[in-house]
Amino acid sequence: MTIEDILTREEGQTFDCKSFAIDPKGLAVTFVAMANADGGELAVGISDRKREIEGVCSSEKHLNELLRVPYDYCNPTVKATFDLIDCTNRNGESDKVLLFHIQPSVDLHATQNDECYLRIGDKSRKLTFLERMQLMYDKGVQSFEDTPVSDATIDDLDLTAVKDYMNVLGYGKSAMEFLTENYDYVKDSDSGQRISAAAILLFGKNPQRFFPRARIRFIKYRGTEEKVGAEMNVVKDIIFEGTILNQINKMVELLELQIDEPTYLGQDGRFVTKREYPHFVLQELTVNSECHRDYAIRGTEIQVKMFDDRLVFESPGTLPGNVKPDNIRHTHFSRNPHIAQFLKAYKFVKEFGEGVDRMSREMEAVDMLPPTYHLDAFILKVTARACPPVNKTSKENDVPVNVPVNVPVNVPVNLSETQKRALEIIKSNPNVTHRELASLMTVTEKTARRTTKALREMDLVIRIGSDKNGHWEVKS
């Protein structure tokens, strides 16, 4: 990285700039926050606000103090390397900028004061006690990608795939040096070299030899329901194996071939083409299902189910870390940070934490509902409804043309837009709470309760059980 790269790069989830005047305790906050999240790069010697080059050569003593931060001010020690980048400071003198490369960690890190931080966007947020306990639990789950794979050897890795990744990163050493020096992909032990799960999943010649269900399956159904037996309505069933990168590329390519792009005459007399799902939505849902699945759950694969009116991604595992259905658009946590960094390098991720929000905004821009999230046992189900103008249910069920798309045939057409949206969310996620409903609709919880009350009074929905533990039923 050059000084020009540093000056033009925006601060975010994995990058920050700090003044050389910062004290070691203050710098430790960013080290801890990044290590607890996705890792990142930290440039020291750049003024925070004006992005002026201060440099770090004015005080060798202070420079050495900052170099000791990951060891002396973080508990446990944060793994980090550093470079000194040539530059000209604001006084026109030759100088250096200190660039730390902070690795994501499977451990929970804290400062000297025993305060725990997590990198969220461009901020290092202090965690509450409960958030810290949740993160500690998820760190335990997260460590699976670092687990050594029994019986795996270096011969099980495709070094060509490793070199491709090195080229993307601009890494100049040998493939073996890369594997042993980064993320413990390959680690020496008394019994020989140990190959990590992440290395097999990302670079393995045959990952399914060790993880048979580390694959992604596409199932296309005719209609809007999943039927079995004599009524089975599966029209396509395809499984993609290989590395994570191969699976993502193949699945996105297949989804692009399956979606409709109907053309119709718009109100201005011009022909308009509208896709069932924006390309970024297909890519983001696929990437997230691979990136955040719990690979420790070995009994099932990722399943992508396509119905006439929706896509459902079913991925083993829960929402990671502090991520919840009501904050998922703006909260980020990687269960598998090494896999996440890999996908970011290949441009599947622009910046950590922005993908779900961008996906939701793109869907809302074409009158689509944002995705809904539902946990069924140990499977996270993410549902994306097709773009309304191309929803096929109205054609197949012979619904009158004046009935709004995605609304049951017997629903009065004079429902407000808020009521229609609430009804659709309840249909797709019967376990939704009023708080989650309010978040998905971008309204207050009071408005959400008033809306569901109106739907109950119209005898369209009923609530079974409490708001926290109950569920909704839509009357037919």
C-alpha positions in Angstrom: 0.0 0.0 0.0 1.3 3.5 -0.9 0.8 6.8 0.9 -1.6 7.7 -2.0 -3.7 4.6 -1.2 -3.9 5.5 2.4 -4.9 9.1 1.8 -7.7 8.2 -0.6 -9.1 5.2 1.3 -12.2 5.9 3.3 -12.3 5.0 6.9 -14.7 2.0 7.6 -15.0 -1.4 9.1 -11.4 -2.4 8.2 -9.5 0.8 7.9 -8.8 3.7 10.2 -6.3 6.7 10.5 -4.9 8.0 13.7 -2.7 11.0 14.6 0.8 10.3 15.7 -0.1 12.3 18.8 -2.4 9.5 20.0 -1.5 7.8 23.3 -1.0 4.1 23.4 -4.1 3.5 25.5 -6.2 5.3 22.9 -4.7 3.3 20.1 -5.4 0.1 21.9 -9.1 0.7 21.5 -8.9 0.4 17.8 -6.6 -2.7 18.0 -9.1 -4.4 20.3 -12.1 -3.4 18.2 -10.7 -4.6 14.9 -9.3 -7.9 16.4 -12.7 -8.6 17.8 -14.3 -8.1 14.4 -12.8 -8.6 11.0 -9.3 -7.3 11.5 -8.1 -4.4 9.4 -5.5 -1.8 8.7 -4.6 1.1 10.9 -2.5 4.0 9.6 -0.7 6.1 12.3 0.8 9.5 11.4 -2.2 10.9 9.5 -4.3 13.6 11.2 -7.9 12.2 11.8 -9.9 15.1 10.5 -7.9 16.8 7.7 -6.0 13.8 6.5 -2.7 15.7 6.7 0.5 13.7 6.7 2.2 14.1 10.1 4.6 11.2 9.8 6.1 9.3 12.7 9.8 10.1 12.6 9.6 13.1 15.0 9.9 10.9 18.1 11.5 7.5 18.0 10.5 6.9 21.7 6.8 7.5 21.0 7.0 5.4 17.8 8.4 2.5 19.9 5.6 2.9 22.4 3.0 2.6 19.7 4.7 -0.4 18.3 4.2 -2.1 21.7 0.5 -1.4 21.8 -0.7 -4.9 20.6 1.5 -6.5 23.2 1.4 -4.2 26.2 -2.0 -2.6 26.0 -4.2 -5.4 24.7 -5.3 -8.6 26.6 -4.6 -11.1 25.2 -2.0 -9.9 22.7 -3.4 -8.9 19.3 -1.7 -10.4 16.3 -0.5 -7.6 14.1 2.3 -6.8 11.7 3.4 -3.4 10.5 5.0 -1.5 7.6 6.6 1.9 7.4 5.3 3.7 4.4 7.5 6.4 2.7 5.9 9.8 2.5 6.5 13.6 2.6 5.0 15.2 5.7 3.1 18.4 5.8 6.3 20.4 6.4 7.8 19.0 3.2 10.2 16.7 4.9 10.8 13.0 4.1 9.0 10.9 6.7 7.2 7.6 7.3 3.6 6.6 8.1 3.1 3.6 10.4 0.7 1.0 8.9 -0.5 -1.8 11.1 -2.1 -5.0 9.7 -4.4 -6.3 12.4 -5.6 -9.9 12.2 -9.1 -11.0 13.2 -9.0 -13.2 16.3 -10.8 -16.2 17.7 -10.2 -14.7 21.1 -12.1 -12.0 22.9 -9.7 -9.0 23.4 -10.0 -6.2 25.9 -7.9 -3.1 26.8 -5.8 -2.7 29.9 -8.9 -1.3 31.7 -10.7 -4.6 30.8 -13.0 -2.7 28.4 -14.2 -4.6 25.3 -14.7 -2.9 21.9 -16.1 -4.1 18.6 -15.5 -2.4 15.2 -18.9 -1.4 13.7 -18.6 0.7 10.5 -16.0 3.4 11.1 -16.5 3.4 14.9 -15.0 1.3 17.7 -18.0 0.8 20.0 -17.7 -0.2 23.6 -19.7 -3.3 24.5 -22.0 -3.7 27.4 -21.6 -6.7 29.7 -24.3 -8.7 27.9 -22.9 -7.8 24.5 -19.5 -8.9 25.7 -20.9 -12.2 26.9 -22.7 -12.8 23.6 -19.5 -12.0 21.7 -17.5 -14.3 23.9 -19.9 -17.1 23.1 -19.9 -16.4 19.4 -16.1 -16.3 19.4 -16.2 -19.9 20.6 -18.4 -20.8 17.7 -16.4 -18.7 15.3 -13.1 -20.6 15.9 -14.2 -23.5 13.7 -12.5 -22.1 10.6 -9.2 -22.3 12.5 -9.7 -25.9 13.6 -7.1 -28.3 12.2 -8.6 -30.8 9.7 -7.8 -34.4 10.7 -5.8 -36.3 8.0 -5.4 -33.2 5.7 -1.9 -32.5 4.3 -0.4 -29.8 2.2 -1.1 -32.1 -0.8 -4.8 -31.5 -0.3 -4.4 -27.8 -1.1 -4.5 -26.4 -4.7 -1.5 -24.1 -4.7 -2.7 -22.6 -8.0 -5.8 -21.3 -6.1 -3.5 -20.0 -3.3 -1.3 -18.2 -5.9 -4.5 -16.7 -7.5 -5.4 -15.2 -4.1 -1.9 -14.0 -3.6 -2.0 -12.2 -6.9 -5.3 -10.5 -5.9 -3.7 -9.4 -2.6 -0.4 -8.4 -4.2 1.5 -10.8 -1.9 5.1 -11.3 -3.2 6.3 -14.3 -1.3 5.9 -18.1 -2.1 2.6 -19.9 -1.6 4.0 -21.9 1.3 5.2 -18.7 3.0 1.7 -17.2 2.5 0.0 -20.2 4.0 2.2 -20.4 7.1 2.4 -16.6 7.7 -1.3 -15.7 7.3 -4.3 -16.7 9.5 -2.6 -20.0 10.4 -3.9 -21.6 7.2 -1.0 -24.1 7.7 0.5 -24.4 11.2 3.5 -26.4 12.4 3.0 -28.8 15.3 4.8 -31.6 17.0 2.9 -34.1 14.8 3.7 -32.2 11.6 1.9 -29.5 9.6 -1.8 -28.9 10.5 -4.2 -27.6 7.8 -7.0 -25.4 8.9 -10.7 -25.8 7.9 -10.5 -22.4 6.2 -7.6 -23.5 4.1 -9.5 -26.6 2.9 -12.7 -24.7 2.3 -11.0 -21.9 0.3 -8.1 -23.7 -1.4 -8.9 -27.4 -1.2 -8.6 -29.7 -4.2 -11.6 -31.6 -2.9 -13.1 -29.8 0.2 -16.0 -32.3 0.2 -13.7 -35.1 1.1 -13.4 -33.6 4.6 -16.7 -31.6 4.7 -19.2 -33.6 2.6 -22.0 -31.1 3.2 -19.9 -28.0 2.7 -21.8 -27.4 -0.6 -24.7 -25.4 -1.9 -27.9 -26.9 -3.4 -30.4 -25.2 -5.7 -34.0 -26.5 -5.7 -36.7 -24.9 -8.0 -40.3 -25.5 -7.3 -43.4 -25.1 -9.5 -45.8 -22.8 -7.7 -45.5 -21.2 -4.3 -45.5 -24.2 -1.9 -43.0 -27.0 -1.2 -44.9 -30.2 -1.8 -43.8 -33.9 -1.3 -44.9 -37.4 -2.2 -47.3 -37.7 -5.1 -47.6 -33.9 -5.3 -43.9 -33.2 -5.4 -43.3 -30.1 -7.5 -39.5 -30.0 -7.8 -38.6 -29.0 -11.4 -34.8 -28.5 -10.9 -32.3 -29.8 -8.3 -28.6 -29.0 -8.7 -25.7 -29.3 -6.2 -22.5 -27.3 -6.5 -19.4 -28.4 -4.7 -15.7 -27.4 -4.8 -14.3 -24.4 -3.0 -16.4 -21.6 -1.6 -15.4 -19.3 -4.5 -16.4 -21.9 -7.0 -19.8 -22.5 -5.3 -20.6 -18.8 -5.2 -19.7 -18.2 -8.9 -21.7 -21.2 -10.0 -24.8 -20.4 -7.9 -25.0 -16.7 -9.0 -24.6 -17.8 -12.6 -27.4 -20.3 -12.2 -29.7 -17.9 -10.5 -29.2 -15.3 -13.3 -30.4 -18.0 -15.8 -33.5 -18.8 -13.7 -35.0 -15.4 -13.0 -37.5 -13.7 -15.4 -36.9 -10.2 -16.9 -40.4 -9.4 -18.4 -40.8 -6.3 -20.6 -44.0 -4.3 -20.4 -45.4 -1.0 -21.6 -44.9 1.7 -19.0 -47.3 4.6 -18.3 -45.2 6.9 -20.4 -45.6 4.7 -23.4 -42.1 3.3 -23.3 -41.2 -0.4 -22.8 -39.8 -1.2 -19.4 -37.8 -4.3 -18.4 -38.0 -5.2 -14.8 -36.1 -8.1 -13.2 -37.6 -10.4 -10.6 -34.5 -9.8 -8.4 -31.6 -7.3 -8.8 -28.3 -8.9 -9.5 -26.7 -7.5 -6.3 -29.5 -9.2 -4.3 -28.8 -12.6 -5.8 -25.0 -12.1 -5.2 -25.4 -10.8 -1.7 -27.7 -13.5 -0.5 -25.4 -16.2 -2.0 -22.3 -14.7 -0.5 -23.8 -14.2 2.9 -25.1 -17.8 3.0 -21.5 -19.1 2.4 -19.6 -16.5 4.4 -21.7 -16.7 7.6 -22.8 -20.3 7.7 -21.7 -22.4 10.7 -19.4 -24.9 9.2 -19.3 -26.8 12.4 -22.8 -28.0 11.6 -22.0 -30.9 9.2 -25.3 -32.6 8.7 -26.8 -30.3 6.1 -25.8 -28.1 3.2 -26.9 -24.6 2.2 -30.1 -24.8 0.3 -31.4 -22.1 -2.1 -35.1 -22.7 -2.9 -36.8 -20.8 -5.7 -40.6 -20.5 -5.8 -42.7 -18.5 -8.2 -43.0 -15.6 -5.8 -39.9 -15.8 -3.6 -36.3 -17.0 -3.0 -35.4 -18.7 0.3 -31.8 -19.2 1.4 -31.4 -21.7 4.2 -28.0 -21.7 5.8 -26.8 -23.8 8.8 -26.3 -21.6 11.9 -27.9 -18.6 13.7 -27.3 -14.9 13.1 -23.8 -14.4 14.3 -22.6 -12.2 17.2 -24.8 -9.2 18.1 -26.7 -9.3 14.8 -30.5 -9.5 15.2 -33.3 -9.3 12.7 -34.1 -5.7 13.8 -30.5 -4.4 13.5 -29.1 -6.5 10.7 -29.0 -3.6 8.2 -26.5 -1.7 10.2 -24.7 -4.3 12.4 -22.0 -6.6 11.3 -20.2 -9.6 12.7 -18.3 -12.3 10.9 -18.5 -15.8 12.1 -15.8 -16.7 9.7 -13.5 -13.7 9.4 -10.8 -15.4 7.3 -13.5 -16.5 4.7 -14.9 -13.0 4.9 -11.5 -11.4 4.1 -11.1 -13.8 1.2 -14.4 -12.8 -0.3 -13.7 -9.1 0.2 -10.4 -9.5 -1.7 -12.4 -10.9 -4.6 -14.7 -7.9 -4.5 -17.8 -9.9 -3.4 -17.7 -7.6 -0.4 -17.0 -3.9 -0.9 -16.9 -2.9 2.8 -17.9 -5.1 5.8 -21.3 -4.1 7.2 -22.8 -2.4 4.1 -24.1 -5.3 2.0 -27.4 -6.0 3.7 -28.3 -2.3 3.8 -27.4 -1.8 0.2 -29.4 -4.9 -0.8 -32.4 -3.7 1.1 -32.2 -0.2 -0.5 -32.0 -1.7 -4.0 -35.0 -3.8 -3.3 -37.0 -0.9 -1.8 -36.1 1.2 -4.9 -38.0 -1.2 -7.1 -41.0 -1.6 -4.7 -39.7 -4.9 -3.2 -39.9 -5.7 0.5 -36.5 -6.1 2.1 -35.5 -9.7 3.0 -37.0 -11.3 6.2 -35.0 -13.5 8.6 -36.3 -16.4 10.5 -34.5 -19.0 12.6 -35.9 -22.6 12.3 -34.0 -24.8 14.8 -30.4 -24.4 13.7 -31.2 -23.1 10.2 -31.3 -19.4 9.3 -33.9 -18.8 6.6 -33.7 -15.6 4.6 -36.6 -14.9 2.3 -36.6 -12.4 -0.6 -39.9 -11.7 -2.3 -40.0 -11.3 -6.1 -40.4 -7.8 -7.5 -44.2 -7.2 -7.5 -44.8 -6.5 -11.2 -43.4 -9.9 -12.1 -44.9 -11.9 -9.2 -46.3 -15.0 -10.8 -48.9 -16.0 -8.2 -51.6 -13.7 -9.7 -51.4 -15.4 -13.1 -51.4 -19.0 -11.8 -54.1 -18.5 -9.2 -56.2 -16.3 -11.6 -56.4 -13.4 -9.2 -58.4 -10.4 -10.4 -56.0 -7.8 -11.8 -57.2 -5.1 -9.4 -56.0 -7.1 -6.4 -52.6 -6.0 -5.1 -49.8 -8.4 -5.7 -48.8 -10.7 -2.7 -52.1 -10.1 -1.0 -54.6 -13.0 -0.5 -57.6 -13.0 -2.8 -60.1 -12.2 0.0 -58.2 -9.2 1.3 -60.1 -5.9 0.8 -58.4 -3.8 -1.8 -58.9 -0.6 0.3 -56.2 -1.6 2.8 -53.7 1.1 3.4 -50.1 0.6 2.1 -48.9 0.2 5.7 -51.5 -2.5 6.3 -50.7 -4.3 3.1 -47.0 -4.3 3.9 -47.6 -5.5 7.5 -49.7 -8.4 6.2 -47.1 -9.4 3.7 -44.4 -9.5 6.4 -46.6 -11.5 8.7 -47.3 -14.0 5.9 -43.6 -14.5 5.2 -42.5 -14.5 8.9 -45.3 -15.7 11.2 -43.0 -15.4 14.2 -42.3 -11.7 13.7 -42.6 -9.5 16.9 -44.0 -6.0 16.9 -40.5 -4.6 17.4 -39.2 -6.5 14.4 -42.3 -5.6 12.4 -41.7 -1.9 13.1 -38.1 -2.2 12.1 -38.9 -3.9 8.8 -41.6 -1.3 8.0 -39.5 1.6 9.2 -42.2 2.8 11.5 -42.6 3.1 15.3 -43.6 0.1 17.4 -46.7 2.0 18.3 -47.7 2.3 14.6 -46.9 -1.4 14.1 -49.2 -2.4 17.0 -52.0 -0.1 15.7 -51.6 -1.7 12.2 -51.9 -5.3 13.5 -54.8 -4.3 15.6 -56.6 -3.0 12.5 -55.8 -6.3 10.7 -57.2 -8.3 13.6 -60.4 -6.2 13.6 -60.8 -6.9 9.9 -60.5 -10.6 10.7 -57.4 -11.0 8.5 -54.9 -12.2 11.1 -54.9 -13.6 14.6 -52.2 -13.7 17.2 -51.5 -17.0 19.0 -49.5 -16.6 22.2 -47.5 -13.6 23.6 -45.7 -11.0 21.5 -42.3 -12.5 22.4 -43.0 -16.2 22.1 -46.2 -16.4 20.0 -46.9 -16.4 16.3 -49.3 -15.0 13.7 -51.8 -16.8 11.6 -53.2 -15.3 8.4 -56.8 -16.2 7.8 -57.7 -17.7 4.4 
